[in-house]
Amino acid sequence: MVKPVGSLCNLDCTYCYYLHKQDLLGQPRQPRMAEGMLERHIRQYIEAQTGDEVVFSWQGGEPTILGLEFFRKVVSLQARYRKPGQRIENDLQTNGTLLDEEWASFLKQNDFLVGLSCDGPKELHDRYRYTKGGADTHAKVVAAARLLQKHDVPFAALCVVNRENAKHPLEVYRFLTRELGAWRVQLISCVEPNVFRDVAPQHWDPALLPIVGTPRAKPGAPDAVVTDWSVDPDDWGAFLCAVWDDWYAHDYGRVHVDLFETAVAQSLGLPSQRCITAEFCGKGLAVEHDGDVFSCDHYVYPEYRLGNIADVHLGTMAYSEPQKKFGFAKRDALPQYCKACPHLKLCWGECPKNRLVRTPSGEAGLNYLCPGLKRFYAHIQRDMPQILRRVATP
């Protein structure tokens, strides 16, 4: 995941996990990936690939701040370094507020897949997503979706499920699919420890983590382990169950919901389609605007810096011993409570950054969302046999 503009963004979303990187990493006020660094990244990333497809993921901050000329250069450099027979793909994660006709035309012409951030209907979306001046953004996001549809640019709706919109699952899901018009939906749980601005994941004191199910293991308590805007674990489970039921009844085979698709795939014995539900992680490295490389975009802290592409080849860092250790720790650090869980192979402890609570017996390393995840995975077992039969039928 490339962060060519660092944490710079034209929005000031309450729950953003990346805005504080400017202070944490000492970034300049206007960070920008220099042309030489951009070329170095594209060349090294292509060189390190062994498959026929190379996927570049452009994120931020807000990457469209860089303007179209930057991305025209991206496409030109990719064409220069592409190996014979290799296919280059690009995806762009954006808040959509800066898109216009010229942008949409470029994205279509160059086959970009767009991730468009939207948290549901206006009153829910605008609760946490606003500009630096505090203005609402919902209308601009809807306009961006219409623009992408007009130019036939494929887009996925990325929804951050937080403490507020989690209480309105059907309103959120139906808005994204039936009003915004997305047929790909990514559901991202909003989970941030109270110390996320200063303390790197897994560097907190295990003795201070609350027991799952206790008041401190939920948002809203004065001494909660998470921020007030983080989703409640029970609400997360209820949200997923309600959306699953609506999806299965009306949209199965038409709308691709990432968490649902991967649950079906994993139930068939296939690999996870998302890093958070895979047995191992470590493939989602983050490349900052200055060439610094981190183990994951949720681990952009000094403790997880692997090096800089000006000094070490990106492929070398991806397969380095520190990164291997990071990736395997997802499985190896699981508490016994997880290993004995009937849903282990659908969950694998979810994202390690969310392992903020202790098991009922006091063992550290349990995922904060565990109660909700267990409820969801138990809920879908009712429908899974029929789904698997439908998938297996020619």
LUMDRENTI-596914 format. One record per residue: x, y, z of N, C-alpha, C in turn. Coordinates in pm, whole numbers, padded with zeros to 5 digits, always signed. Layout:
! LUMDRENTI-596914
XYZXYZXYZ...
END
This chain:
! LUMDRENTI-596914
+00085-00118+00000+00000+00000+00000+00089+00123+00000+00074+00205-00104+00162+00320-00120+00094+00444-00066+00166+00520+00014+00115+00643+00074+00192+00761+00014+00166+00795-00114+00250+00894-00181+00235+01035-00129+00132+01059-00049+00111+01190+00010+00113+01182+00163+00165+01071+00214+00172+01051+00359+00035+01059+00422+00023+01133+00530-00103+01145+00603-00183+01268+00559-00133+01342+00460-00202+01465+00418-00340+01434+00362-00440+01508+00408-00577+01485+00365-00655+01615+00372-00756+01627+00287-00843+01745+00291-00960+01726+00386-00973+01606+00445-01075+01581+00546-01011+01571+00683-01096+01570+00785-01049+01565+00923-01135+01466+01001-01147+01345+00948-01236+01245+01006-01194+01213+01150-01293+01212+01238-01266+01189+01379-01189+01060+01402-01228+00955+01334-01174+00823+01364-01049+00786+01283-00996+00878+01203-00884+00843+01115-00764+00792+01195-00711+00677+01151-00596+00617+01219-00464+00667+01161-00471+00757+01061-00348+00794+00993-00310+00942+01004-00403+01029+01035-00373+01172+01040-00260+01205+01136-00252+01131+01245-00152+01164+01347-00011+01126+01306+00004+01055+01193+00138+01014+01150+00226+01134+01116+00165+01247+01081+00244+01365+01051+00331+01405+01170+00274+01400+01289+00351+01432+01409+00437+01315+01453+00380+01194+01448+00453+01076+01495+00581+01054+01415+00572+01072+01282+00686+01045+01195+00762+01171+01156+00715+01286+01204+00782+01411+01170+00772+01444+01022+00656+01420+00962+00638+01446+00820+00630+01596+00793+00672+01639+00674+00658+01781+00638+00511+01818+00623+00482+01946+00620+00344+01993+00612+00279+01953+00479+00357+01942+00374+00305+01904+00243+00387+01786+00189+00372+01668+00246+00450+01554+00199+00411+01514+00058+00508+01470-00019+00482+01428-00156+00594+01334-00199+00558+01223-00259+00659+01130-00308+00728+01191-00429+00858+01210-00417+00936+01269-00525+00940+01176-00645+00960+01233-00763+00955+01153-00886+01058+01040-00884+01178+01068-00834+01280+00964-00827+01240+00851-00735+01179+00885-00621+01134+00783-00527+01018+00703-00586+00930+00772-00658+00818+00703-00723+00870+00601-00823+00963+00643-00904+01019+00551-01004+01089+00432-00937+01163+00461-00830+01231+00353-00757+01130+00252-00703+01021+00302-00645+00919+00212-00591+00856+00126-00700+00815+00188-00809+00749+00113-00916+00842+00008-00974+00965+00045-00996+01062-00052-01051+01084-00167-00955+01108-00138-00829+01136-00244-00732+01015-00334-00709+00897-00274-00704+00776-00353-00680+00751-00450-00794+00770-00403-00917+00752-00492-01032+00860-00599-01034+00984-00561-01005+01094-00658-01004+01070-00770-00904+01006-00736-00791+00988-00834-00683+00874-00932-00708+00790-00905-00810+00674-00990-00835+00713-01113-00915+00654-01226-00879+00680-01350-00952+00559-01396-01033+00443-01330-01016+00324-01368-01088+00301-01285-01212+00192-01315-01281+00159-01244-01405+00087-01113-01379+00038-01092-01256-00038-00972-01223+00033-00895-01112+00042-00764-01130+00101-00677-01029-00004-00572-00993-00040-00566-00865-00145-00474-00821-00083-00365-00735-00099-00241-00778-00055-00125-00702-00175-00067-00628-00160-00044-00498-00268+00014-00416-00224+00151-00366-00295+00255-00411-00261+00393-00378-00355+00444-00271-00297+00481-00157-00378+00523-00043-00318+00650+00019-00374+00691+00131-00327+00811+00198-00352+00803+00347-00380+00922+00407-00411+01048+00346-00511+01037+00230-00511+01142+00149-00595+01145+00031-00507+01158-00093-00488+01047-00166-00392+01047-00278-00428+01140-00393-00558+01171-00412-00594+01258-00525-00546+01401-00506-00502+01436-00386-00443+01568-00363-00323+01589-00456-00256+01481-00493-00137+01491-00577-00168+01538-00719-00294+01525-00762-00332+01568-00895-00310+01461-01001-00369+01485-01117-00365+01385-01225-00227+01364-01284-00147+01470-01290-00014+01455-01352+00069+01350-01279+00056+01345-01148+00129+01244-01071+00090+01105-01117-00039+01081-01133-00085+00946-01169-00064+00915-01317-00058+01018-01401-00017+00993-01539+00128+00945-01542+00210+01001-01454+00349+00955-01443+00354+00812-01392+00267+00779-01298+00259+00642-01246+00236+00543-01360+00136+00570-01441+00101+00479-01551+00216+00468-01651+00282+00580-01678+00395+00580-01771+00510+00495-01718+00541+00510-01590+00650+00432-01531+00615+00283-01525+00493+00252-01497+00451+00112-01494+00469+00047-01630+00433+00121-01735+00449+00068-01871+00598+00048-01904+00683+00137-01852+00826+00126-01880+00887+00002-01815+00844-00030-01693+00911-00138-01619+00834-00270-01621+00719-00272-01682+00639-00396-01687+00717-00506-01760+00716-00626-01703+00781-00740-01767+00693-00794-01879+00751-00860-01978+00669-00917-02087+00562-01012-02032+00440-00996-02077+00331-01082-02035+00271-01045-01901+00322-00942-01837+00275-00903-01705+00159-00804-01717+00060-00819-01629-00055-00729-01627-00045-00638-01505-00056-00510-01527-00049-00411-01419-00189-00366-01384-00223-00370-01256-00353-00323-01207-00329-00213-01103-00424-00121-01094-00416-00015-00995-00549-00002-00921-00541+00017-00791-00660+00057-00717-00629+00182-00636-00730+00265-00623-00714+00397-00561-00819+00413-00452-00775+00433-00328-00868+00458-00219-00883+00607-00200-01008+00656-00206-01030+00800-00203-01156+00837-00125-01158+00959-00073-01282+01008-00011-01376+01065-00117-01329+01079-00240-01413+01115-00352-01439+01263-00370-01401+01346-00276-01442+01486-00280-01370+01568-00386-01257+01518-00437-01181+01594-00536-01196+01540-00678-01276+01437-00695-01293+01379-00828-01376+01471-00917-01340+01474-01046-01416+01551-01144-01419+01473-01275-01469+01534-01381-01482+01464-01509-01347+01417-01561-01245+01500-01548-01113+01463-01598-01057+01344-01521-01075+01345-01390-01032+01232-01308-01104+01104-01351-01236+01112-01364-01314+00994-01398-01273+00938-01533-01248+01025-01629-01204+00981-01761-01069+00909-01753-00977+00965-01676-00846+00901-01658-00859+00764-01592-00938+00756-01487-00954+00629-01415-01012+00521-01505-01109+00558-01588-01168+00463-01681-01068+00421-01787-01000+00517-01845-00905+00489-01953-00793+00397-01907-00754+00407-01779-00641+00329-01728-00684+00215-01636-00812+00183-01638-00865+00064-01569-00836+00063-01419-00850+00176-01354-00834+00183-01209-00961+00130-01142-00943+00055-01034-01053+00022-00944-01050+00123-00831-01165+00182-00801-01171+00287-00700-01239+00235-00574-01179+00265-00461-01244+00243-00332-01296+00377-00284-01427+00387-00268-01491+00514-00231-01541+00505-00087-01491+00591+00000-01528+00585+00141-01667+00645+00164-01754+00567+00226-01888+00614+00259-01940+00534+00376-01991+00602+00476-02037+00535+00598-02188+00521+00606-02258+00535+00492-02403+00517+00493-02478+00644+00461-02604+00653+00504-02684+00773+00480-02620+00898+00540-02668+01013+00496-02607+01141+00532-02585+01158+00682-02688+01132+00762-02676+01160+00906-02573+01070+00973-02549+00953+00918-02448+00862+00974-02310+00891+00916-02304+00915+00787-02175+00944+00723-02114+01073+00779-02195+01178+00789-02143+01309+00831-02114+01318+00980-02148+01213+01054-02121+01212+01198-01972+01223+01226-01891+01155+01148-01746+01153+01172-01664+01200+01052-01724+01212+00933-01648+01242+00812-01679+01385+00766-01586+01476+00792-01607+01615+00756-01473+01677+00713-01481+01796+00656-01362+01864+00605-01282+01926+00719-01167+01982+00684-01085+02051+00783-01161+02168+00845-01255+02224+00770-01334+02334+00823-01462+02290+00890-01484+02158+00900-01602+02106+00967-01724+02093+00878-01710+02107+00746-01824+02095+00655-01856+01949+00626-01984+01921+00600-02030+01787+00567-01972+01743+00432-01960+01612+00414-01900+01559+00290-01991+01463+00214-02104+01428+00271-02187+01322+00213-02228+01353+00069-02274+01473+00045-02321+01510-00089-02210+01494-00193-02087+01529-00156-01975+01516-00250-01942+01370-00278-01958+01285-00179-01932+01142-00199-02035+01083-00294-02161+01119-00275-02266+01072-00365-02241+01122-00507-02200+01247-00519-02169+01303-00651-02053+01227-00716-01954+01189-00636-01841+01112-00688-01887+00976-00740-01977+00912-00666-02030+00783-00710-02103+00797-00843-02183+00902-00857-02256+00924-00982-02158+00948-01098-02051+01021-01070-01950+01049-01171-01881+00919-01216-01846+00835-01122-01782+00707-01154-01877+00619-01234-02003+00617-01197-02102+00539-01271-02117+00592-01414-02121+00722-01428-02134+00784-01560-02022+00740-01653-01901+00729-01599-01785+00692-01680-01755+00542-01675-01844+00466-01613-01829+00321-01604-01698+00279-01537-01663+00352-01431-01545+00319-01351-01589+00228-01237-01534+00107-01226-01574+00018-01116-01531+00074-00982-01621+00069-00884-01584+00118-00752-01645+00030-00643-01575+00026-00532-01622-00043-00412-01651+00061-00305-01757+00040-00231-01786+00128-00117-01713+00074+00005-01627+00156+00062-01557+00118+00184-01626+00188+00301-01684+00109+00389-01762+00162+00501-01691+00133+00632-01660+00239+00706-01602+00223+00839-01719+00210+00938-01731+00093+00998-01841+00066+01090-01796+00109+01229-01855+00217+01278-01813+00278+01402-01922+00265+01509-01904+00333+01617-01997+00319+01730-02139+00364+01694-02153+00459+01601-02284+00513+01567-02353+00435+01457-02288+00421+01340-02359+00357+01230-02375+00206+01249-02299+00148+01343-02316+00005+01372-02455-00027+01423-02522+00073+01477-02656+00052+01532-02764+00056+01424-02723+00080+01299-02819+00093+01189-02774+00009+01070-02762-00121+01086-02703-00205+00982-02776-00202+00849-02907-00215+00850-02979-00222+00724-02982-00087+00653-02994+00020+00730-02990+00153+00669-02856+00174+00597-02747+00133+00663-02614+00150+00604-02598+00063+00480-02626-00066+00493-02604-00158+00382-02692-00124+00262-02818-00096+00288-02909-00066+00178-02876+00066+00110-02826+00161+00187-02783+00286+00123-02666+00259+00030-02566+00187+00076-02446+00162-00004-02478+00088-00133-02569-00009-00126-02596-00094-00241-02711-00045-00328-02815+00009-00266-02936+00043-00341-02947+00190-00376-02875+00275-00305-02878+00418-00336-02744+00467-00392-02635+00431-00326-02504+00469-00380-02472+00389-00506-02522+00266-00511-02503+00184-00631-02380+00097-00631-02323+00070-00516-02203-00014-00508-02241-00161-00514-02170-00238-00593-02190-00383-00592-02071-00456-00531-01976-00377-00482-01869-00430-00398-01868-00347-00271-01868-00414-00158-01874-00345-00029-01765-00400+00063-01686-00312+00119-01587-00348+00220-01634-00293+00354-01644-00379+00452-01686-00340+00585-01564-00340+00677-01528-00224+00727-01409-00208+00811-01452-00174+00952-01418-00256+01047-01451-00226+01186-01362-00115+01239-01421-00017+01303-01346+00094+01361-01304+00054+01502-01177+00023+01519-01123-00016+01650-00990+00057+01670-00987+00147+01765-00863+00218+01795-00841+00221+01945-00728+00170+01993-00697+00183+02136-00680+00329+02173-00708+00362+02296-00696+00502+02339-00556+00558+02321-00458+00471+02318-00319+00517+02310-00264+00509+02168-00352+00497+02065-00305+00468+01930-00214+00576+01873-00225+00699+01920-00141+00806+01865+00005+00795+01908+00029+00727+02018+00165+00725+02073+00224+00585+02088+00140+00484+02107+00189+00349+02138+00159+00255+02022+00262+00187+01975+00247+00094+01864+00173-00032+01908+00101-00097+01817+00033-00222+01851+00131-00325+01908+00083-00402+02003+00161-00504+02074+00272-00446+02162+00274-00314+02179+00371-00252+02269+00302-00195+02392+00176-00231+02411+00106-00191+02532+00134-00291+02643+00104-00256+02765+00128-00342+02881+00016-00446+02890+00046-00576+02869-00058-00678+02872-00136-00680+03003-00068-00645+03113-00134-00651+03244-00244-00546+03256-00239-00443+03173-00338-00336+03180-00457-00359+03087-00454-00466+03007-00564-00494+02915-00683-00551+02991-00804-00510+02956-00923-00559+03028-00962-00700+02987-01040-00765+03072-01097-00895+03040-01212-00874+02942-01223-00961+02843-01330-00951+02745-01467-00947+02814-01555-00861+02765-01690-00853+02820-01707-00760+02937-01598-00708+02991-01607-00616+03104-01628-00474+03052-01671-00380+03136-01697-00244+03089-01579-00179+03018-01457-00204+03061-01340-00143+02997-01315-00198+02857-01378-00311+02825-01361-00373+02694-01468-00328+02596-01529-00215+02625-01631-00155+02537-01608-00004+02531-01653+00061+02424-01639+00207+02419-01736+00274+02514-01701+00393+02560-01791+00472+02643-01756+00476+02790-01689+00373+02841-01648+00374+02981-01535+00476+02999-01529+00542+03114-01423+00644+03136-01282+00589+03116-01263+00462+03151-01130+00402+03137-01128+00293+03031-01213+00306+02927-01219+00206+02820-01085+00194+02749-01058+00075+02701-00933+00051+02631-00934+00111+02491-01054+00145+02440-01067+00200+02305-01124+00341+02308-01116+00408+02194-01172+00542+02179-01324+00537+02181-01386+00650+02207-01532+00657+02213-01598+00624+02080-01529+00646+01970-01590+00621+01838-01570+00478+01790-01496+00398+01862-01477+00258+01822-01608+00182+01831-01624+00085+01744-01746+00005+01742-01752-00085+01865-01871-00100+01923-01891-00193+02033-01885-00335+01978-01814-00428+02042-01804-00564+01990-01940-00631+01967-02033-00611+02060-02165-00673+02043-02240-00610+01926-02226-00479+01909-02290-00412+01796-02230-00459+01663-02099-00485+01662-02033-00536+01541-02093-00671+01501-02111-00758+01597-02171-00888+01567-02314-00874+01517-02394-00790+01584-02533-00769+01542-02539-00706+01403-02449-00612+01375-02442-00548+01244-02416-00651+01135-02314-00733+01154-02279-00832+01053-02392-00934+01031-02456-00975+01139-02565-01073+01126-02682-01014+01047-02719-00890+01077-02832-00827+01008-02801-00805+00861-02679-00760+00832-02642-00736+00693-02632-00869+00618-02577-00970+00681-02570-01103+00618-02709-01150+00576-02805-01139+00665-02940-01187+00634-02999-01113+00514-02979-00982+00510-03032-00904+00398-02958-00938+00269-02828-00951+00279-02745-00986+00163-02783-01123+00109-02797-01221+00198-02827-01356+00153-02967-01366+00093-03061-01290+00148-03198-01294+00099-03215-01221-00034-03137-01115-00057-03163-01029-00173-03046-01012-00268-02923-01024-00219-02808-00984-00301-02705-01092-00323-02731-01213-00276-02634-01321-00293-02605-01342-00441-02476-01343-00476-02437-01362-00615-02435-01234-00696-02482-01124-00638-02486-00996-00710-02396-00892-00644-02404-00882-00512-02321-00788-00437-02211-00864-00365-02090-00816-00380-01974-00879-00317-01940-00806-00188-01972-00866-00075-01935-00811+00056-01811-00888+00102-01702-00816+00122-01573-00883+00141-01573-00985+00254-01626-00948+00370-01623-01041+00484-01709-01164+00459-01816-01150+00382-01904-01263+00354-01842-01355+00249-01786-01295+00145-01724-01375+00040-01609-01459+00094-01529-01399+00182-01416-01475+00234-01460-01582+00333-01570-01559+00406-01622-01663+00495-01668-01785+00415-01730-01760+00299-01772-01870+00212-01649-01942+00157-01553-01865+00108-01432-01925+00052-01360-02011+00156-01345-01957+00277-01274-02032+00381-01352-02155+00424-01484-02148+00419-01565-02266+00453-01548-02377+00349-01507-02338+00228-01478-02436+00122-01334-02486+00129-01258-02436+00226-01119-02476+00238-01024-02395+00153-01074-02285+00096-00991-02199+00013-00922-02093+00099-00818-02029+00047-00750-01926+00127-00839-01806+00153-00809-01737+00261-00881-01614+00293-00856-01510+00186-00959-01431+00155-00947-01322+00059-00908-01191+00128-00900-01192+00260-00862-01073+00334-00752-01108+00434-00660-01015+00453-00548-01042+00543-00597-01064+00686-00702-00994+00728-00743-01001+00868-00797-01137+00907-00849-01215+00810-00902-01348+00843-00811-01459+00794-00691-01424+00749-00594-01524+00705-00515-01579+00824-00457-01696+00806-00377-01756+00913-00253-01673+00942-00194-01617+00836-00074-01536+00849-00100-01397+00790-00019-01300+00828-00026-01169+00763+00115-01129+00720+00135-01003+00689+00269-00957+00652+00285-00922+00507+00178-00940+00426+00188-00908+00283+00141-00767+00250+00084-00698+00347+00031-00564+00323+00126-00456+00369+00248-00457+00320+00346-00355+00360+00299-00216+00320+00344-00117+00393+00311+00021+00362+00439+00095+00322+00433+00165+00209+00545+00246+00163+00506+00393+00177+00577+00465+00261+00548+00605+00284+00605+00692+00172+00568+00821+00174+00605+00913+00067+00756+00929+00053+00830+00909+00163+00975+00926+00161+01051+00796+00135+00977+00688+00107+01042+00560+00078+01055+00469+00198+01020+00516+00318+01023+00429+00435+00918+00319+00420+00955+00199+00464+00867+00082+00451+00834+00029+00590+00706+00001+00612+00658-00050+00740+00585-00183+00720+00578-00260+00826+00523-00396+00817+00380-00400+00769+00300-00295+00796+00159-00291+00758+00114-00147+00771+00007-00109+00699-00034+00031+00708-00100+00063+00841-00137-00039+00918-00185-00015+01055-00071-00025+01157+00049-00050+01108+00167-00059+01194+00273+00043+01152+00228+00157+01105+00324+00262+01067+00366+00338+01193+00457+00272+01263+00518+00325+01385+00668+00296+01375+00752+00374+01440+00896+00351+01430+00937+00207+01463+00864+00143+01554+00899+00007+01595+00883-00095+01481+00806-00060+01379+00778-00155+01270+00835-00106+01136+00930-00016+01143+00997+00030+01020+01097-00077+00975+01088-00116+00846+01175-00219+00791+01297-00162+00721+01288-00036+00679+01398+00026+00606+01344+00125+00505+01427+00162+00409+01389+00258+00306+01430+00203+00170+01344+00221+00071+01372+00162-00061+01491+00229-00129+01537+00341-00077+01659+00402-00130+01783+00324-00086+01769+00245+00020+01883+00171+00075+01871+00020+00057+01748-00032+00064+01725-00176+00057+01611-00202-00042+01628-00303-00124+01524-00336-00224+01395-00376-00153+01283-00330-00207+01153-00359-00148+01129-00509-00134+01167-00585-00235+01150-00730-00228+01230-00793-00116+01347-00740-00089+01430-00791+00021+01361-00767+00154+01304-00648+00171+01234-00617+00296+01109-00701+00313+01039-00728+00204+00915-00807+00212+00942-00948+00262+01059-01003+00229+01092-01139+00271+01200-01142+00378+01218-01031+00446+01319-01025+00552+01273-01102+00674+01368-01136+00760+01335-01211+00881+01241-01133+00973+01261-01001+00994+01165-00928+01077+01023-00933+01022+01009-00926+00889+00875-00929+00832+00814-01069+00839+00894-01171+00822+00845-01308+00839+00796-01329+00982+00875-01282+01077+00836-01295+01218+00706-01222+01244+00692-01104+01186+00569-01027+01200+00450-01104+01143+00467-01161+01026+00356-01232+00962+00314-01358+01034+00410-01437+01080+00378-01563+01148+00325-01539+01290+00357-01424+01348+00310-01396+01484+00158-01390+01491+00093-01361+01381-00054-01358+01379-00111-01490+01428-00051-01600+01382-00095-01733+01427-00027-01775+01556+00102-01753+01565+00179-01808+01676+00147-01742+01810+00096-01617+01807+00068-01546+01933-00077-01563+01979-00153-01646+01912-00293-01665+01950-00303-01727+02089-00394-01678+02173-00415-01742+02303-00484-01878+02285-00476-01961+02387-00537-02092+02381-00688-02083+02361-00748-01979+02411-00892-01955+02396-00931-01953+02248-00845-01892+02163-00870-01888+02019-00845-02025+01955-00739-02091+01996-00705-02219+01936-00813-02323+01960-00888-02308+02068-00995-02402+02099-01130-02361+02041-01134-02247+01973-01260-02193+01921-01304-02268+01796-01431-02303+01783-01477-02374+01663-01469-02289+01535-01454-02158+01551-01449-02069+01435-01307-02026+01400-01208-02091+01457-01069-02050+01440-01033-02032+01292-01069-02128+01207-01024-02125+01068-01103-02028+00981-01202-01961+01039-01269-01852+00970-01218-01716+01018-01154-01716+01131-01119-01591+01199-00969-01571+01214-00901-01673+01265-00758-01667+01294-00721-01546+01379-00811-01513+01473-00780-01404+01565-00797-01266+01506-00854-01257+01384-00876-01131+01314-00747-01049+01312-00756-00917+01301-00635-00836+01286-00560-00825+01419-00428-00852+01418-00350-00843+01543-00356-00706+01610-00378-00600+01533-00383-00467+01594-00501-00453+01689-00601-00542+01675-00720-00537+01759-00714-00631+01880-00600-00689+01906-00589-00784+02018-00562-00707+02147-00669-00643+02194-00660-00544+02300-00717-00592+02433-00765-00716+02439-00829-00763+02562-00771-00899+02601-00808-00941+02721-00765-01072+02770-00881-01169+02771-00849-01296+02764-00950-01402+02764-01016-01409+02902-01128-01481+02915-01192-01496+03046-01097-01547+03155-00997-01626+03116-00901-01678+03214-00784-01583+03238-00780-01472+03163-00676-01372+03185-00561-01374+03088-00564-01463+02988-00454-01470+02891-00463-01351+02796-00353-01282+02772-00350-01165+02684-00353-01207+02538-00392-01112+02450-00386-01136+02306-00517-01170+02241-00630-01154+02311-00759-01182+02251-00807-01060+02173-00875-01085+02062-00925-00975+01982-01040-00904+02051-01034-00773+02049-01138-00690+02108-01277-00722+02053-01284-00761+01926-01412-00788+01860-01462-00930+01880-01392-01010+01957-01422-01153+01970-01570-01183+01996-01639-01119+02091-01780-01155+02114-01866-01137+01989-01843-01028+01916-01920-01005+01795-01884-01102+01683-01756-01133+01670-01713-01227+01567-01770-01366+01592-01769-01409+01717-01824-01541+01749-01973-01547+01718-02043-01439+01748-02186-01434+01718-02209-01443+01567-02131-01370+01489-02148-01371+01344-02118-01507+01284-02005-01567+01322-01968-01695+01263-02065-01806+01303-02118-01798+01422-02220-01896+01461-02349-01873+01382-02383-01748+01358-02507-01714+01287-02508-01766+01144-02396-01754+01073-02397-01789+00932-02392-01940+00908-02368-02018+01015-02367-02164+00997-02504-02215+00952-02609-02143+00984-02744-02181+00943-02755-02186+00791-02692-02091+00723-02705-02079+00578-02590-02143+00502-02479-02169+00570-02360-02211+00498-02376-02344+00424-02446-02447+00479-02460-02571+00402-02529-02549+00268-02633-02467+00266-02703-02440+00141-02615-02363+00044-02540-02266+00097-02449-02188+00011-02344-02279-00050-02287-02366+00030-02182-02455-00020-02237-02552-00123-02362-02595-00107-02424-02680-00209-02444-02604-00338-02484-02478-00327-02505-02397-00447-02373-02370-00517-02270-02348-00441-02139-02324-00502-02088-02450-00571-02113-02565-00512-02061-02690-00567-02140-02739-00687-02264-02688-00705-02346-02733-00817-02301-02667-00947-02270-02744-01050-02223-02686-01177-02329-02595-01238
END
